[in-house]
């Protein structure tokens, strides 16, 4: 069974932890050695205790869903005989409050823009079917309760 690892590291850089006056900046280290600077979104934790230049967990969640969908879509398209030349997705995650009043990423909308190579270009119906199959087989989409939709 495959396992996937990430190391999340943070250190207290004061000045007053008990009063909430401390940096939330931290790092994510992945098994290939990539280190990503992370922070809460400034809309959640204002500066100077967050860093807008860093990746926040909510946008990473959206990117994870969009990336998994894209990778699965490319595989499905290749198996169907279509040659995708480029794929760009301007994915958007929306946060709402749940029934307990807690914020969560309730919806992610994928907005893929594709270009194709060769004579065989998918019809609108085929494209919809490819995205449906990609969604059904996406590891991340199958792991979350967030509603994921694709706008074509």
Secondary structure, DSSP 8 states (H G I E B T S, - for coil): -----EEEE-----EEGGGTEE---EEEEETTS-EEEE---TTTS-TTSS-TTSB-HHHHHHHHHHHHHHHHHHHHHHHTT-EEEEEEE--EEEEEE-TTS-EEEEEEEE-EEEEEESS----HHHHHHHHHHHHHH-TTGGG--SEEEE--
